[in-house]
Amino acid sequence: MGGPLDGRVLPVLLGATGQPPKTYEVPVPGEDGEAPTVLVYRRVQAGATRRLGLPKGWRYEYDPEGRPGGGLKWPWSRPGA
C-alpha cells in the first residue's frame, strides 16, 4: 500500500485541550513479507466563520512525505531531537 486511505473514516481521540492531534499516524501492515508502513496525515482547517475567521472544524490531509511530527516545540530543543 503506500497511498492515502480511500474515503475511510477513522475515530480520532481528542487531547487534553479538546483539540484533535496535529498529525495522525496510521500503521499499515506489509503485504507478503514487506515491511509495514506508516501513513501520516496532517490536520488542516475545514472551514472558517465569516466574521472572525475562527475554524469551523478540522480535517486530515495525507502527507506524501510522511514525516511524523507535530509534538511540542521547545526553544532549547535541538533540531531533529
GIDA-V130322 format. One record per helix or strand of 3 or more residues. SS is the DSSP state (h for helix, s for strand). FROM is the first residue (numbers start at 0). TO is the last residue. Records with the same first field share a line. If there is no record, write none. Layout:
SS: FROM-TO + FROM-TO
//
This chain:
s: 22-27 + 36-47 + 54-62
//
